[in-house]
Amino acid sequence: MSNPSDTEITAALMRLAGARAPKTFCPSEVARALSDDWRPLMPRVRVLSTSLSLVATQKGRPVDAAAAHGPIRLSLKSDAS
């Protein structure tokens, strides 16, 4: 899939989050699963993750996935989040 839809990206994000829970994952794993040319997808993956029940962290601290610079990790939000 070279240009996945937002729906396909969000489904892949939630599928991976559910499979990895309670552990984290790198958003690039979703982009790589959806396209061989995955790097251009990264901004969309990060932005779309902000609208889901996911928490983004950087060095263990919560961050805005769309605004953070550098590597982030995603995981399902816990009931306490």
DRENDO-1510 file (C-alpha; in Angstrom, 1 decimal, always signed):
<recs>
REC; n; res; u; v; w
REC; 1; MET; +0.0; +0.0; +0.0 .
REC; 2; SER; +1.8; +3.2; -1.1 .
REC; 3; ASN; -0.7; +5.8; +0.1 .
REC; 4; PRO; -2.9; +4.5; +2.9 .
REC; 5; SER; -6.0; +6.3; +3.9 .
REC; 6; ASP; -6.4; +7.9; +7.3 .
REC; 7; THR; -8.8; +5.1; +8.2 .
REC; 8; GLU; -6.1; +2.5; +7.4 .
REC; 9; ILE; -3.5; +4.3; +9.4 .
REC; 10; THR; -5.7; +4.7; +12.5 .
REC; 11; ALA; -6.7; +1.0; +12.2 .
REC; 12; ALA; -3.1; +0.0; +12.0 .
REC; 13; LEU; -2.2; +2.2; +15.0 .
REC; 14; MET; -4.9; +0.7; +17.2 .
REC; 15; ARG; -4.2; -2.9; +16.0 .
REC; 16; LEU; -0.5; -2.6; +17.0 .
REC; 17; ALA; -1.3; -0.8; +20.2 .
REC; 18; GLY; -3.7; -3.6; +21.2 .
REC; 19; ALA; -1.2; -6.3; +20.2 .
REC; 20; ARG; +1.6; -4.6; +22.2 .
REC; 21; ALA; -0.4; -3.5; +25.3 .
REC; 22; PRO; +0.8; -2.7; +27.9 .
REC; 23; LYS; +4.1; -2.1; +26.1 .
REC; 24; THR; +4.9; +0.8; +23.8 .
REC; 25; PHE; +5.7; +0.8; +20.1 .
REC; 26; CYS; +7.4; +3.2; +17.7 .
REC; 27; PRO; +5.0; +4.9; +15.2 .
REC; 28; SER; +7.5; +4.0; +12.4 .
REC; 29; GLU; +6.4; +0.4; +12.9 .
REC; 30; VAL; +3.0; +1.4; +11.6 .
REC; 31; ALA; +4.3; +3.4; +8.7 .
REC; 32; ARG; +6.7; +0.6; +7.7 .
REC; 33; ALA; +3.8; -1.9; +7.8 .
REC; 34; LEU; +1.8; +0.3; +5.4 .
REC; 35; SER; +4.3; +1.3; +2.9 .
REC; 36; ASP; +7.8; +0.5; +1.6 .
REC; 37; ASP; +8.3; +4.3; +1.3 .
REC; 38; TRP; +7.3; +4.8; +4.9 .
REC; 39; ARG; +9.2; +8.0; +5.9 .
REC; 40; PRO; +6.7; +10.4; +4.2 .
REC; 41; LEU; +3.9; +8.8; +6.2 .
REC; 42; MET; +5.4; +9.6; +9.6 .
REC; 43; PRO; +3.9; +13.1; +10.0 .
REC; 44; ARG; +0.4; +11.7; +9.3 .
REC; 45; VAL; +0.9; +8.7; +11.6 .
REC; 46; ARG; +1.9; +11.1; +14.4 .
REC; 47; VAL; -0.9; +13.5; +13.8 .
REC; 48; LEU; -3.5; +10.7; +13.6 .
REC; 49; SER; -2.3; +9.1; +16.7 .
REC; 50; THR; -3.3; +12.2; +18.7 .
REC; 51; SER; -7.0; +11.6; +17.9 .
REC; 52; LEU; -6.9; +8.1; +19.3 .
REC; 53; SER; -6.8; +6.5; +22.7 .
REC; 54; LEU; -3.1; +6.5; +22.6 .
REC; 55; VAL; -0.4; +8.3; +24.7 .
REC; 56; ALA; +2.9; +9.4; +23.3 .
REC; 57; THR; +6.0; +9.5; +25.4 .
REC; 58; GLN; +9.5; +10.7; +24.9 .
REC; 59; LYS; +12.1; +9.5; +27.4 .
REC; 60; GLY; +9.2; +8.2; +29.5 .
REC; 61; ARG; +7.4; +11.6; +29.7 .
REC; 62; PRO; +4.1; +12.3; +28.0 .
REC; 63; VAL; +4.4; +14.5; +24.8 .
REC; 64; ASP; +2.2; +15.8; +22.0 .
REC; 65; ALA; +2.9; +13.2; +19.2 .
REC; 66; ALA; +2.3; +15.8; +16.5 .
REC; 67; ALA; +4.7; +18.4; +18.0 .
REC; 68; ALA; +7.4; +16.3; +19.5 .
REC; 69; HIS; +10.8; +16.3; +17.8 .
REC; 70; GLY; +12.8; +13.1; +17.8 .
REC; 71; PRO; +11.8; +9.6; +18.6 .
REC; 72; ILE; +8.6; +8.9; +20.5 .
REC; 73; ARG; +6.8; +5.8; +21.7 .
REC; 74; LEU; +3.0; +5.1; +21.6 .
REC; 75; SER; +0.9; +3.0; +23.9 .
REC; 76; LEU; -2.8; +2.6; +24.8 .
REC; 77; LYS; -4.0; +5.1; +27.3 .
REC; 78; SER; -4.7; +3.5; +30.6 .
REC; 79; ASP; -7.9; +4.2; +32.5 .
REC; 80; ALA; -5.9; +6.4; +34.8 .
REC; 81; SER; -4.6; +8.6; +31.9 .
</recs>
